[in-house]
Amino acid sequence: EPEVTQTPSHQVTQMGQEVILRCVPISNHLYFYWYRQILGQKVEFLVSFYNNEISEKSEIFDDQFSVERPDGSNFTLKIRSTKLEDSAMYFCASRLYWSEKLFFGSGTQLSVL
Amino acid sequence: GESVGLHLPTLSVQEGDNSIINCAYSNSASDYFIWYKQESGKGPQFIIDIRSNMDKRQGQRVTVLLNKTVKHLSLQIAATQPGDSAVYFCAENSQTSGSRLTFGEGTQLTVNP
């Protein structure tokens, strides 16, 4: 069964450093997402991406965050200057249409020290 | 703002019993709902979905019920097994929320042998 893949599975960084989280969505999907989950809390929406542009973003997704789809397969989330509170599990997700099943990757655990 | 939430944070059942996990939502425009299962350290795993033009949908050992009148969603798991132990989230989509899927708080299901 096709799946969303994310790398790395764990990322440790120093506060103020830039990180790039990588994702390969399911190949024929059209909508791409980043969510995050702080330990013990619910899954929070960050951003959605469709037709090579951001379609929606949450209040969390400030100027420190950016997304890119540099080629036909990868989808990245960049945090320019990480803060301690950015420590969380980051999930990439994709779906074929906006009101269809959303499939999640296994996540990248980001730890900011 | 609009929210999706769960009635109970934890549920403990005996192996073989049926489990019922509940979810309340507040957005009357919600038209698509998904239940996810999340095991520790993993991404949300799709279980079953339902659209607002339906009241009930069945899968393998799972049934989702939707009551639009009281904005209530439930997930029923038949003959619960130890492997069903996880956190269960409901999530909703609506045209007013664009393409984002909004998650509820989650219910921890523990199945005792």
Interface residues (C-beta under 8 A of the other chain):
Chain A: V4 Y31 Y33 Y35 K42 V43 E44 F45 S48 Y50 S55 E56 S58 F91 W98 S99 K101 L102 F103 F104 G105 S106 G107
Chain B: D31 Y32 I34 Y36 Q38 G41 K42 G43 P44 Q45 F46 D49 R51 F89 A91 N93 G98 S99 R100 L101 T102 F103 G104 E105 G106
